[in-house]
């Protein structure tokens, strides 16, 4: 009878199934009422109707008398059953329709319009004053091109009339024109003016920030040719001044959409890898490319929300509305943010902007469900009920348009609010998503509810609760890869890499057939756990499969690392080169290219790769320490010092003996002491603590005769080292004190060394 709880509903129909209870033999008791179907089980007596006469040929059951007003009869099946327990149940159904004289709830009505509008919530900005076209060097160059074109046309018109007869006549005219320009000096004057205009462009474009023009002649030539062609094309449209065609064009007409797509892919890739600062950088690059596109600001706002900087996310979404006040994704996201901040009056404004038909977008059930949550918090139960009903109605329309088996009349609340819960989870609002799902109950699709609750628990850090929801999801459908991927995330968050590998492997195996293909996140996580476990062949296979499914720098980088640790330097170099083509700003790719070059004996190439890695700001301390030790082994003290100093700066030389994170264990490293053989398959040793990098840095400084700095690094290494690493640090420190002439300090180090 749930239909009667809809606004304005006066009719409800139902067909409940009456489950039978087993009896002996082939006799079946059927309750009274309008019933159909029968089986070999005994049904609970029905009390909905007065007693009726038993059908002809039936046999009464020898049982206790039925309650007053109840009735029951039996009949014999055509084929008697010898084993009642083995006989399948055929439950009966009862169909009825209930019609009310007046609805239980008032008919649907839109909520009262909010007192504010979206424009009232956006920051007030004065429209920019019209600016005069700046007299830049480029504009001056265009003016000189126009002047030169005018001079040439006037000279040609004065010397010749009509059209030339053939190509020979054209050549004669060209030679005559050039001769006359040279004789009159006009050619030299034009050349001088154009040269001065080009020099002004060089000063304006290529000396900004003090940078010279070396290596930029091609760019300068292309710029001058493009400006010349643009100016000459403008001669065919005298009604527009030069440059007016592009000045009045909107940014959407000139934006590089391919660059936007590439930047978005790189931002998503770095976010999956946990490098949020680099992901933020690529989102900002998209904003610089297309500030007038609301989608760009909306993507940036979603990223900032996932980073849980909700204040900045709100500003980004408002920028999107500044570009398009009717942008539905931004309005929905702002409504969700306001619900999170308990700013319900503002949430109502943003939600009603969507539900009242903002733009030409179709009806949005997510906005209606957010409005329902808003009105529930404001104790406006009638509006909350109406919004809840509208969300379910719109969801039914969407479902019926997708599948013919959807129940288009009255879907469950879970089906209506599943998209809303997913939206909240994508914005890292687990509390709000969990509250919404708990309020709507189990619903028909228990799997979706359990997966959403598991995601919410993981975001909240409640691993025990997340594990319970994941197990519940697997009990509903053990072939859904999403549950196993969440289980892998849970194990990885608690550093149980073996269990994480098993869960990710199950998810990868199930990501085929009717299920969606494996995501980039799943591929990278499985590859990392396999590398951490030392299963290099399996890791290589996973990453190569990822290169086919999701070709990007991260998958090729993972394949290159697996090949490198497996001793395949040629394959590693080829994979890393492919990663470098896809993202030439990836510092880790340059670091591993440097590592491969060092292991291959190409020190000059390694130096160039390290310089590029420094320019793109490499921060992987384990990789930097490994590179520094290899340069130390090769006798390149200065390069070793540079790499090791950065390793120490980014945590590779800390005095804490903390455990190595998963990324460091995956990336690996090569321990290097004097006289030790270098191998690409040798795993990194964090032993001596992370002070190992400080010890290597001290050796690099000692080789450059910077003894005092070397002694300071040896002392720091000794303070943070244990076991053999401590002995090496004390031995090196004693040698540094001796070189400085401090024999007492050297003796103290050796005495401590003897006591180990």
Phi and psi in degrees as a GROMACS rama.xvg file:
@    title "Ramachandran Plot"
@    xaxis  label "Phi"
@    yaxis  label "Psi"
@TYPE xy
-62.3799  -26.0027  UNK-2
-60.2936  -28.7468  UNK-3
-70.3153  -15.0074  UNK-4
-89.141  3.11759  UNK-5
-81.283  147.893  UNK-6
-58.8338  127.198  UNK-7
78.247  4.85625  UNK-8
-78.3474  135.1  UNK-9
-125.342  0.251064  UNK-10
-138.511  140.916  UNK-11
-146.401  140.976  UNK-12
-124.386  147.187  UNK-13
-147.636  152.453  UNK-14
-136.419  74.305  UNK-15
-71.6025  149.483  UNK-16
-93.9687  127.41  UNK-17
-96.3952  105.866  UNK-18
-75.7273  132.339  UNK-19
-86.2912  160.585  UNK-20
-112.352  145.403  UNK-21
-68.1007  151.901  UNK-22
-136.675  -175.279  UNK-23
-93.2446  149.43  UNK-24
64.8475  -148.006  UNK-25
-103.323  10.7545  UNK-26
-85.4991  144.771  UNK-27
-133.547  133.807  UNK-28
-99.2258  128.068  UNK-29
-116.274  132.257  UNK-30
-69.9678  162.099  UNK-31
-76.432  164.373  UNK-32
121.047  -177.029  UNK-33
-81.6414  98.8982  UNK-34
-127.072  157.894  UNK-35
-144.226  150.182  UNK-36
89.4219  150.864  UNK-37
-157.117  159.421  UNK-38
-141.249  -155.981  UNK-39
-109.939  28.8344  UNK-40
-122.568  157.111  UNK-41
-92.1542  126.97  UNK-42
-89.7058  154.152  UNK-43
-66.1124  132.861  UNK-44
-58.0369  142.036  UNK-45
-98.3777  140.551  UNK-46
-115.921  16.7615  UNK-47
-79.6176  -17.8515  UNK-48
-130.862  156.301  UNK-49
-67.8932  163.87  UNK-50
-58.7328  144.759  UNK-51
-126.983  164.538  UNK-52
-73.4806  142.595  UNK-53
-71.6092  146.088  UNK-54
-61.4501  156.106  UNK-55
-65.6416  135.011  UNK-56
90.1185  -0.856882  UNK-57
-82.4325  162.878  UNK-58
-124.005  119.865  UNK-59
-63.3118  150.4  UNK-60
-91.617  134.998  UNK-61
-81.1916  88.7037  UNK-62
-137.513  178.448  UNK-63
-63.9294  151.432  UNK-64
-61.7622  146.336  UNK-65
-75.5149  158.041  UNK-66
-64.0336  161.26  UNK-67
-59.7964  135.856  UNK-68
86.4253  -2.69163  UNK-69
-101.291  161.005  UNK-70
-147.317  157.817  UNK-71
-161.426  150.791  UNK-72
-146.751  165.263  UNK-73
-126.611  160.974  UNK-74
-147.166  160.472  UNK-75
-97.5463  132.419  UNK-76
-70.2885  158.901  UNK-77
-63.3087  -38.3037  UNK-78
-118.469  105.575  UNK-79
-61.5037  142.812  UNK-80
-96.6652  134.382  UNK-81
-85.487  -24.1815  UNK-82
-126.764  103.472  UNK-83
-63.7663  -32.6588  UNK-84
-67.9815  -29.2202  UNK-85
-88.1356  -6.0331  UNK-86
-78.4072  128.736  UNK-87
-64.898  146.558  UNK-88
-83.4457  134.495  UNK-89
-120.876  84.7941  UNK-90
-67.1942  152.979  UNK-91
-91.6797  160.132  UNK-92
-125.508  155.571  UNK-93
-132.955  124.666  UNK-94
-110.264  133.821  UNK-95
-149.451  160.13  UNK-96
-128.942  134.236  UNK-97
-115.974  125.149  UNK-98
-120.029  125.013  UNK-99
-100.207  150.868  UNK-100
-74.0465  -26.4008  UNK-101
-148.978  148.649  UNK-102
-68.4705  152.26  UNK-103
-71.0523  -35.413  UNK-104
-118.067  148.79  UNK-105
-61.657  152.27  UNK-106
-57.6084  158.219  UNK-107
-61.5522  138.216  UNK-108
-145.348  140.688  UNK-109
-64.408  145.414  UNK-110
-60.152  157.404  UNK-111
-61.6937  131.962  UNK-112
-56.8898  143.472  UNK-113
-67.0695  154.952  UNK-114
-76.1932  -20.1019  UNK-115
-110.001  166.98  UNK-116
-118.689  169.468  UNK-117
-60.885  -38.1165  UNK-118
-60.3347  -31.1584  UNK-119
-69.416  -22.3078  UNK-120
-95.045  -10.725  UNK-121
-87.9326  149.089  UNK-122
-62.8003  139.751  UNK-123
-77.4448  128.025  UNK-124
-133.77  130.314  UNK-125
-71.0954  137.114  UNK-126
-62.3125  138.66  UNK-127
-63.0923  137.484  UNK-128
-68.8708  144.734  UNK-129
-63.5721  130.562  UNK-130
-102.261  141.737  UNK-131
-73.0012  148.763  UNK-132
-62.393  123.571  UNK-133
-68.5028  142.221  UNK-134
-85.9112  68.1873  UNK-135
-78.5662  172.98  UNK-136
-63.5825  -35.0214  UNK-137
-64.9775  -41.9956  UNK-138
-63.1297  -38.6187  UNK-139
-64.4851  -37.9875  UNK-140
-64.8472  -40.9313  UNK-141
-62.7299  -39.1641  UNK-142
-63.5051  -39.9251  UNK-143
-67.3623  -36.4011  UNK-144
-63.3857  -43.1774  UNK-145
-61.816  -41.5298  UNK-146
-64.2911  -41.9954  UNK-147
-65.055  -40.9139  UNK-148
-63.018  -40.3363  UNK-149
-64.0174  -41.6686  UNK-150
-61.7129  -45.533  UNK-151
-62.3903  -43.4188  UNK-152
-65.8232  -38.4759  UNK-153
-68.0734  -42.1904  UNK-154
-63.5268  -40.9816  UNK-155
-65.1821  -42.0498  UNK-156
-66.4517  -31.4484  UNK-157
-74.8389  -27.6951  UNK-158
-92.4492  -31.5962  UNK-159
-133.097  154.103  UNK-160
-132.833  151.687  UNK-161
74.6125  -175.183  UNK-162
-101.234  145.463  UNK-163
-67.0429  152.466  UNK-164
-73.4318  -38.899  UNK-165
-151.099  -172.719  UNK-166
-65.6181  -32.1637  UNK-167
-63.6058  -38.5576  UNK-168
-65.9883  -36.0559  UNK-169
-63.4386  -43.9851  UNK-170
-64.4772  -38.8576  UNK-171
-63.9402  -42.9814  UNK-172
-63.4186  -41.8532  UNK-173
-62.339  -43.9374  UNK-174
-65.3066  -39.208  UNK-175
-65.1957  -39.1187  UNK-176
-66.1352  -44.0537  UNK-177
-62.2161  -41.9509  UNK-178
-61.5257  -44.3548  UNK-179
-65.9271  -39.6107  UNK-180
-64.4872  -39.4804  UNK-181
-69.4689  -39.1723  UNK-182
-65.7717  -39.7006  UNK-183
-83.0475  -10.9473  UNK-184
83.5301  0.686835  UNK-185
-68.3465  -33.406  UNK-186
-64.0645  -43.4032  UNK-187
-64.1119  -38.7439  UNK-188
-65.6784  -43.7503  UNK-189
-61.7365  -42.7262  UNK-190
-62.911  -40.2263  UNK-191
-65.7607  -44.2112  UNK-192
-65.3242  -41.8255  UNK-193
-65.454  -36.2303  UNK-194
-64.116  -43.4123  UNK-195
-64.2319  -38.4907  UNK-196
-65.8766  -38.9571  UNK-197
-66.4057  -38.4202  UNK-198
-63.4756  -36.8919  UNK-199
-65.1213  -37.2479  UNK-200
-64.7371  -39.9752  UNK-201
-60.7566  -44.9132  UNK-202
-65.1608  -35.9589  UNK-203
-78.5309  -42.6315  UNK-204
-94.2409  -35.3565  UNK-205
-108.733  -5.06947  UNK-206
-108.794  7.56902  UNK-207
-65.9538  126.344  UNK-208
81.2524  9.75208  UNK-209
83.4004  10.3436  UNK-210
-87.2917  139.327  UNK-211
-82.6589  -170.499  UNK-212
-106.036  5.37925  UNK-213
-62.5881  132.38  UNK-214
79.8738  3.37793  UNK-215
-119.706  16.3016  UNK-216
-66.3114  -36.7669  UNK-217
-62.9094  -43.2289  UNK-218
-63.1033  -40.5903  UNK-219
-63.231  -44.2166  UNK-220
-61.9873  -45.119  UNK-221
-62.0538  -41.508  UNK-222
-63.4143  -44.3347  UNK-223
-64.8039  -41.8283  UNK-224
-65.9133  -41.4981  UNK-225
-62.9472  -41.6006  UNK-226
-66.6153  -37.7042  UNK-227
-64.7009  -44.8596  UNK-228
-64.9287  -40.6741  UNK-229
-62.5191  -39.0629  UNK-230
-68.897  -41.3623  UNK-231
-68.0943  -34.7793  UNK-232
-65.1256  -32.7084  UNK-233
-68.0254  -17.5405  UNK-234
-64.2657  -25.6445  UNK-235
-77.9109  -7.79952  UNK-236
-128.412  77.4078  UNK-237
-66.5981  -16.13  UNK-238
-73.3014  -16.0649  UNK-239
-113.957  135.053  UNK-240
-69.2884  162.932  UNK-241
-58.9875  131.276  UNK-242
87.2712  -8.76905  UNK-243
-69.1653  -28.3934  UNK-244
-64.1464  -34.5445  UNK-245
-92.6481  -26.1894  UNK-246
-67.571  -34.6157  UNK-247
-89.536  -4.3619  UNK-248
-74.5483  147.049  UNK-249
-74.9219  160.361  UNK-250
-65.4921  -29.0322  UNK-251
-64.3241  -24.3113  UNK-252
-79.9318  -22.3794  UNK-253
-115.43  -1.58193  UNK-254
-70.6538  146.347  UNK-255
-88.1059  97.1537  UNK-256
-69.4265  -31.6688  UNK-257
-63.7057  -39.9684  UNK-258
-66.219  -36.8421  UNK-259
-62.609  -43.6336  UNK-260
-64.1894  -41.9339  UNK-261
-64.9184  -44.404  UNK-262
-63.9056  -37.4542  UNK-263
-65.7727  -40.5969  UNK-264
-63.6612  -41.5976  UNK-265
-66.9639  -39.0444  UNK-266
-61.9397  -44.6139  UNK-267
-64.5768  -38.1597  UNK-268
-64.0966  -46.1757  UNK-269
-66.9737  -33.125  UNK-270
-66.3362  -41.1922  UNK-271
-61.2678  -36.5623  UNK-272
-78.6995  -2.29684  UNK-273
82.0471  7.81061  UNK-274
-93.7383  78.6056  UNK-275
-70.454  -32.9832  UNK-276
-63.5287  -42.1482  UNK-277
-69.558  -36.3832  UNK-278
-62.4207  -41.3399  UNK-279
-61.3777  -38.4205  UNK-280
-61.5237  -41.8037  UNK-281
-72.9843  -32.3955  UNK-282
-63.8875  -41.2396  UNK-283
-66.6557  -32.0091  UNK-284
-63.2276  -39.5393  UNK-285
-63.732  -39.3831  UNK-286
-63.7988  -39.21  UNK-287
-66.2895  -33.8048  UNK-288
-73.3362  -33.8488  UNK-289
-149.383  77.0703  UNK-290
-69.2341  -21.9894  UNK-291
-89.3124  -0.321245  UNK-292
-93.9415  118.84  UNK-293
-65.1433  -28.6138  UNK-294
-62.4359  -35.368  UNK-295
-65.2543  -46.191  UNK-296
-65.8123  -35.733  UNK-297
-67.0312  -42.1488  UNK-298
-62.3711  -40.0664  UNK-299
-66.3522  -39.9427  UNK-300
-63.8703  -40.2532  UNK-301
-63.37  -40.0449  UNK-302
-63.0099  -44.4822  UNK-303
-64.2621  -33.8622  UNK-304
-67.5041  -41.6626  UNK-305
-64.8909  -25.5786  UNK-306
-83.6113  -2.76799  UNK-307
64.1694  31.1369  UNK-308
-102.874  76.376  UNK-309
-69.6002  -29.1708  UNK-310
-63.7452  -45.4283  UNK-311
-67.019  -35.2496  UNK-312
-61.8835  -42.2645  UNK-313
-60.67  -42.8264  UNK-314
-63.683  -38.5864  UNK-315
-64.669  -42.3189  UNK-316
-65.0219  -35.6175  UNK-317
-66.5658  -34.3108  UNK-318
-63.1491  -37.358  UNK-319
-62.6005  -41.0267  UNK-320
-69.4017  -27.8968  UNK-321
-64.2847  -31.2938  UNK-322
-79.9132  -36.1313  UNK-323
-148.369  100.739  UNK-324
-61.7893  -15.4415  UNK-325
-107.414  22.701  UNK-326
-74.473  108.617  UNK-327
-63.3975  -47.3172  UNK-328
-57.9931  -38.0959  UNK-329
-68.3049  -39.5889  UNK-330
-64.2519  -42.7285  UNK-331
-64.239  -43.8322  UNK-332
-63.9341  -41.0864  UNK-333
-65.9207  -35.7752  UNK-334
-62.0998  -43.2639  UNK-335
-64.1357  -41.541  UNK-336
-63.5039  -38.4515  UNK-337
-69.2  -36.1958  UNK-338
-62.2806  -41.4883  UNK-339
-61.4944  -41.673  UNK-340
-83.0321  2.59901  UNK-341
60.3978  28.6255  UNK-342
-93.4784  72.6422  UNK-343
-70.4463  -29.8123  UNK-344
-64.4403  -41.0312  UNK-345
-72.4025  -36.7308  UNK-346
-59.802  -38.9787  UNK-347
-62.0151  -40.4186  UNK-348
-62.7733  -48.7433  UNK-349
-67.5329  -39.7363  UNK-350
-65.5866  -43.5792  UNK-351
-67.5776  -26.4198  UNK-352
-63.3949  -28.9338  UNK-353
-84.5327  -47.4063  UNK-354
-71.4521  -20.8379  UNK-355
-84.9884  4.46067  UNK-356
95.6232  47.0119  UNK-357
-66.0933  125.583  UNK-358
66.2885  -154.389  UNK-359
-105.888  16.9736  UNK-360
-71.7298  149.424  UNK-361
-68.8798  168.172  UNK-362
-58.5365  141.988  UNK-363
-116.786  106.831  UNK-364
-66.4091  -26.7077  UNK-365
-63.9395  -42.4561  UNK-366
-64.1282  -39.489  UNK-367
-64.8294  -39.9335  UNK-368
-69.4573  -35.3335  UNK-369
-66.4434  -37.4557  UNK-370
-64.6168  -37.7443  UNK-371
-60.8186  -43.1006  UNK-372
-64.6531  -36.4279  UNK-373
-63.9684  -48.0575  UNK-374
-69.7644  -30.1212  UNK-375
-63.8818  -40.8138  UNK-376
-67.3101  -28.436  UNK-377
-88.956  4.44006  UNK-378
61.4463  30.6276  UNK-379
-101.397  78.7105  UNK-380
-65.7636  -37.349  UNK-381
-63.1593  -47.4609  UNK-382
-63.4596  -38.1046  UNK-383
-63.41  -41.7046  UNK-384
-64.4151  -43.4926  UNK-385
-62.6618  -44.3473  UNK-386
-66.1072  -38.5936  UNK-387
-61.6114  -44.7728  UNK-388
-62.7782  -42.6811  UNK-389
-66.4705  -37.2764  UNK-390
-62.4789  -42.2795  UNK-391
-68.5781  -38.0235  UNK-392
-64.6253  -44.1643  UNK-393
-67.4057  -36.1403  UNK-394
-63.9272  -39.1454  UNK-395
-61.7382  -38.7957  UNK-396
-63.2698  -42.9699  UNK-397
-63.9838  -44.3645  UNK-398
-63.6778  -42.2563  UNK-399
-67.9956  -26.6675  UNK-400
-78.2558  -20.0247  UNK-401
-91.1483  -44.7137  UNK-402
-134.297  143.931  UNK-403
-77.6375  -13.2685  UNK-404
-92.4604  2.8073  UNK-405
-70.9172  142.784  UNK-406
-82.2611  100.602  UNK-407
-82.4667  -5.50166  UNK-408
-86.4314  -50.3688  UNK-409
-150.341  78.361  UNK-410
-67.9299  161.211  UNK-411
-69.7203  160.404  UNK-412
-63.377  -32.544  UNK-413
-64.0723  -44.1377  UNK-414
-61.5163  -36.1565  UNK-415
-71.4973  -34.6587  UNK-416
-104.497  2.15955  UNK-417
-62.5205  -43.7761  UNK-418
-63.3382  -36.4538  UNK-419
-66.0922  -43.041  UNK-420
-62.124  -41.1171  UNK-421
-64.9028  -39.0146  UNK-422
-61.0641  -44.0394  UNK-423
-65.3817  -39.3899  UNK-424
-67.127  -38.3676  UNK-425
-64.5427  -23.8813  UNK-426
-96.3674  11.822  UNK-427
57.3652  52.4105  UNK-428
-121.68  68.3384  UNK-429
-65.728  -35.8079  UNK-430
-62.5695  -44.7605  UNK-431
-66.9746  -40.0636  UNK-432
-64.9844  -42.5162  UNK-433
-64.1573  -42.6338  UNK-434
-62.2628  -39.45  UNK-435
-64.762  -43.9975  UNK-436
-69.0458  -37.457  UNK-437
-68.4183  -30.743  UNK-438
-72.532  -36.0216  UNK-439
-82.4791  -10.2491  UNK-440
82.8634  -168.096  UNK-441
-67.2513  -52.0675  UNK-442
74.3177  -177.861  UNK-443
-78.0808  -40.078  UNK-444
-96.8453  82.9618  UNK-445
-66.5411  -25.3874  UNK-446
-64.4218  -47.6193  UNK-447
-59.6159  -43.2169  UNK-448
-62.0316  -44.7432  UNK-449
-67.6722  -38.6931  UNK-450
-65.1149  -41.865  UNK-451
-64.2995  -41.7003  UNK-452
-65.0534  -35.8011  UNK-453
-65.8128  -42.9431  UNK-454
-61.4821  -42.3772  UNK-455
-62.6987  -41.9646  UNK-456
-65.5892  -38.6018  UNK-457
-64.4318  -41.7074  UNK-458
-64.9124  -31.9166  UNK-459
-83.494  -5.5627  UNK-460
81.4137  12.1065  UNK-461
-93.788  84.7164  UNK-462
-69.5199  -35.2963  UNK-463
-65.3696  -43.1769  UNK-464
-65.5306  -39.8796  UNK-465
-62.0833  -41.4786  UNK-466
-61.2862  -42.0965  UNK-467
-62.1532  -43.4139  UNK-468
-66.7531  -36.382  UNK-469
-66.0522  -42.4731  UNK-470
-62.9186  -38.7365  UNK-471
-62.294  -40.9416  UNK-472
-64.2211  -40.9392  UNK-473
-67.3419  -29.7703  UNK-474
-69.6513  -26.4464  UNK-475
-79.2165  -45.3997  UNK-476
-150.602  105.85  UNK-477
-85.4413  5.91052  UNK-478
-109.891  8.55345  UNK-479
-89.7475  119.227  UNK-480
-68.0854  -20.2461  UNK-481
-64.4335  -37.3871  UNK-482
-65.8996  -41.6043  UNK-483
-68.8761  -34.2346  UNK-484
-66.5741  -40.8313  UNK-485
-63.9605  -37.0963  UNK-486
-64.1947  -39.4901  UNK-487
-63.6012  -41.2169  UNK-488
-60.7547  -39.9738  UNK-489
-63.3958  -47.113  UNK-490
-64.8919  -40.414  UNK-491
-64.7348  -34.8459  UNK-492
-66.1004  -22.9081  UNK-493
-107.651  17.5381  UNK-494
62.2473  26.0718  UNK-495
-94.2945  80.0647  UNK-496
-70.4265  -31.3738  UNK-497
-64.1383  -47.0837  UNK-498
-66.4659  -36.2338  UNK-499
-63.376  -42.0928  UNK-500
-60.6284  -43.2731  UNK-501
-62.8401  -43.9046  UNK-502
-66.2308  -44.4413  UNK-503
-63.3612  -37.4719  UNK-504
-64.0034  -41.214  UNK-505
-61.2109  -45.0826  UNK-506
-62.0281  -39.7411  UNK-507
-65.9505  -40.3633  UNK-508
-67.1397  -32.4617  UNK-509
-83.5851  -10.7522  UNK-510
-82.6993  63.7721  UNK-511
-157.202  172.072  UNK-512
66.333  -127.635  UNK-513
-72.4987  -20.6722  UNK-514
-76.8308  155.286  UNK-515
-66.519  154.937  UNK-516
-66.2757  163.724  UNK-517
-63.1068  140.82  UNK-518
-82.9135  163.949  UNK-519
-60.9471  -38.7153  UNK-520
-60.7962  -44.5852  UNK-521
-63.7337  -43.2452  UNK-522
-62.7148  -46.69  UNK-523
-67.6156  -40.0088  UNK-524
-65.5472  -42.4804  UNK-525
-64.7527  -42.1282  UNK-526
-61.1915  -40.4761  UNK-527
-65.1423  -43.0957  UNK-528
-66.8492  -35.516  UNK-529
-68.0098  -40.252  UNK-530
-64.1231  -41.0631  UNK-531
-63.8545  -31.7413  UNK-532
-83.6973  -2.55192  UNK-533
79.3604  11.5359  UNK-534
-88.6202  76.8966  UNK-535
-68.5974  -38.772  UNK-536
-64.0399  -44.4497  UNK-537
-64.8615  -41.2225  UNK-538
-62.1559  -40.7565  UNK-539
-62.3308  -42.6811  UNK-540
-63.738  -41.3336  UNK-541
-64.0311  -45.4001  UNK-542
-66.8756  -37.5181  UNK-543
-67.3399  -36.0291  UNK-544
-63.2346  -38.3069  UNK-545
-63.9911  -34.2656  UNK-546
-64.9  -27.3878  UNK-547
-82.5536  -38.9718  UNK-548
-80.5717  -46.0879  UNK-549
-132.617  72.5135  UNK-550
-65.4635  115.737  UNK-551
-157.161  174.766  UNK-552
-62.9507  -36.0742  UNK-553
-66.9253  -41.2067  UNK-554
-68.1903  -41.1436  UNK-555
-68.8524  -35.0738  UNK-556
-63.5267  -45.0941  UNK-557
-60.4215  -42.3449  UNK-558
-62.5568  -39.721  UNK-559
-64.5331  -40.3679  UNK-560
-64.786  -43.7121  UNK-561
-61.7236  -42.3873  UNK-562
-66.2573  -40.0909  UNK-563
-61.5219  -48.3029  UNK-564
-69.5698  -19.8835  UNK-565
-88.7278  0.00228965  UNK-566
89.3427  3.52206  UNK-567
-92.6234  83.7924  UNK-568
-68.9185  -36.9799  UNK-569
-65.3928  -46.4848  UNK-570
-63.752  -38.6328  UNK-571
-63.0793  -42.71  UNK-572
-65.0495  -38.8438  UNK-573
-65.8845  -42.3107  UNK-574
-66.1736  -41.6325  UNK-575
-67.1797  -34.8139  UNK-576
-64.0455  -39.2907  UNK-577
-64.4962  -41.2643  UNK-578
-62.7673  -37.3928  UNK-579
-66.8143  -33.7946  UNK-580
-66.8167  -39.7202  UNK-581
-73.9213  -29.5467  UNK-582
-152.321  94.7497  UNK-583
-78.6307  -1.72211  UNK-584
-100.422  4.46819  UNK-585
-77.1746  109.752  UNK-586
-65.8121  -35.3478  UNK-587
-67.0805  -35.2427  UNK-588
-62.3903  -44.5098  UNK-589
-63.8395  -37.2242  UNK-590
-62.6712  -43.3078  UNK-591
-73.489  -30.5421  UNK-592
-61.5988  -39.6792  UNK-593
-62.6511  -41.5905  UNK-594
-64.1559  -44.591  UNK-595
-62.9769  -41.6883  UNK-596
-62.6918  -40.6108  UNK-597
-64.7247  -44.5239  UNK-598
-68.0127  -23.2983  UNK-599
-89.9564  -1.36428  UNK-600
83.4475  10.6435  UNK-601
-98.4308  79.9063  UNK-602
-68.4543  -37.1248  UNK-603
-62.7247  -43.5015  UNK-604
-64.5018  -36.8851  UNK-605
-63.5076  -39.1986  UNK-606
-63.2556  -41.6875  UNK-607
-65.6286  -42.7138  UNK-608
-64.5182  -38.2148  UNK-609
-66.0528  -39.7058  UNK-610
-61.0415  -40.6826  UNK-611
-67.2413  -39.414  UNK-612
-60.6827  -38.7044  UNK-613
-64.5027  -39.7494  UNK-614
-67.8262  -32.3258  UNK-615
-93.7813  13.04  UNK-616
66.3251  64.5095  UNK-617
-70.7596  136.376  UNK-618
-129.163  3.36067  UNK-619
-74.2963  103.864  UNK-620
-65.3532  -40.0661  UNK-621
-64.5574  -43.5695  UNK-622
-66.2502  -41.0782  UNK-623
-63.6003  -41.1524  UNK-624
-63.2923  -40.1111  UNK-625
-63.9792  -44.2736  UNK-626
-63.6549  -43.5317  UNK-627
-60.3705  -40.2505  UNK-628
-67.3323  -36.4354  UNK-629
-68.2051  -39.223  UNK-630
-64.5507  -36.1432  UNK-631
-62.7995  -42.3353  UNK-632
-64.2313  -32.7754  UNK-633
-83.5953  -3.2894  UNK-634
82.3756  14.7391  UNK-635
-96.6036  81.9134  UNK-636
-64.6778  -40.7921  UNK-637
-65.9922  -45.3843  UNK-638
-66.3487  -37.4461  UNK-639
-61.8657  -42.4908  UNK-640
-61.9069  -44.0328  UNK-641
-61.3882  -45.5056  UNK-642
-66.742  -41.6105  UNK-643
-71.7812  -34.9151  UNK-644
-62.6266  -40.3076  UNK-645
-68.142  -35.7786  UNK-646
-62.0272  -42.9465  UNK-647
-66.2129  -40.6531  UNK-648
-60.6197  -37.8374  UNK-649
-97.9392  22.2382  UNK-650
103.009  0.374895  UNK-651
-78.0748  -9.68272  UNK-652
-127.442  23.9309  UNK-653
-64.7951  157.302  UNK-654
-83.3925  -6.67728  UNK-655
-80.9306  147.55  UNK-656
-98.215  34.4171  UNK-657
-62.5499  165.276  UNK-658
-75.3326  155.264  UNK-659
-79.3612  131.333  UNK-660
-66.871  167.671  UNK-661
-57.7078  -41.2115  UNK-662
-63.0954  -40.2731  UNK-663
-66.4731  -40.5642  UNK-664
-65.11  -34.9813  UNK-665
-71.8685  -47.5344  UNK-666
-66.0877  -34.351  UNK-667
75.9043  178.842  UNK-668
-170.119  165.647  UNK-669
-116.504  113.306  UNK-670
-67.4374  141.974  UNK-671
-143.022  117.05  UNK-672
-117.745  168.282  UNK-673
-62.1307  128.794  UNK-674
86.1312  -2.95088  UNK-675
-86.2543  139.988  UNK-676
-72.9736  146.06  UNK-677
-103.35  133.714  UNK-678
-141.188  140.459  UNK-679
-69.2528  -23.4215  UNK-680
-92.5395  -0.70692  UNK-681
-74.4513  124.143  UNK-682
-72.385  157.636  UNK-683
-70.1805  147.565  UNK-684
-114.341  116.232  UNK-685
-86.6248  1.50428  UNK-686
-60.5411  178.961  UNK-687
52.3456  8.6504  UNK-688
73.1525  -171.908  UNK-689
-73.0972  -5.65428  UNK-690
-64.8198  -8.91661  UNK-691
-57.4767  -38.5206  UNK-692
-67.0048  -38.1417  UNK-693
-65.8572  -36.9409  UNK-694
-63.1489  -44.6803  UNK-695
-65.6851  -38.39  UNK-696
-62.8421  -40.411  UNK-697
-60.9565  -39.3092  UNK-698
-65.7207  -40.2369  UNK-699
-63.0013  -41.7713  UNK-700
-67.4249  -38.1837  UNK-701
-62.7533  -39.7999  UNK-702
-66.9828  -22.1606  UNK-703
-95.9867  11.9903  UNK-704
65.8664  20.7527  UNK-705
-93.6923  74.7987  UNK-706
-68.8672  -40.781  UNK-707
-63.4813  -44.9849  UNK-708
-64.4852  -37.3918  UNK-709
-63.4426  -42.7803  UNK-710
-61.9388  -38.0901  UNK-711
-63.9572  -39.6985  UNK-712
-70.1509  -39.3278  UNK-713
-62.6076  -38.2709  UNK-714
-65.8889  -42.6485  UNK-715
-65.2816  -36.8042  UNK-716
-64.9417  -41.4902  UNK-717
-65.6999  -33.0587  UNK-718
-69.799  -26.472  UNK-719
-110.402  3.49443  UNK-720
-100.925  159.871  UNK-721
-138.764  156.855  UNK-722
63.815  -137.399  UNK-723
-60.3207  -33.0847  UNK-724
-62.7851  -36.4134  UNK-725
-66.1835  -40.5891  UNK-726
-62.9701  -43.0038  UNK-727
-63.3544  -42.2223  UNK-728
-64.9313  -41.4451  UNK-729
-66.6013  -39.8939  UNK-730
-62.0566  -45.2017  UNK-731
-66.6701  -37.3266  UNK-732
-66.0798  -39.4529  UNK-733
-61.687  -42.3343  UNK-734
-62.8602  -38.2142  UNK-735
-66.6911  -40.6264  UNK-736
-64.6474  -37.258  UNK-737
-64.9428  -41.3356  UNK-738
-64.2387  -29.3699  UNK-739
-85.1452  -5.17207  UNK-740
83.3479  12.0595  UNK-741
-95.8949  83.9811  UNK-742
-70.3333  -31.6908  UNK-743
-65.1459  -44.4811  UNK-744
-64.9328  -37.4691  UNK-745
-64.7738  -40.6375  UNK-746
-65.5114  -37.3083  UNK-747
-64.7406  -38.0344  UNK-748
-65.6208  -42.0431  UNK-749
-69.5119  -33.7866  UNK-750
-65.1192  -41.5747  UNK-751
-65.7576  -37.1532  UNK-752
-64.4619  -38.1458  UNK-753
-67.945  -26.304  UNK-754
-82.0734  -3.76235  UNK-755
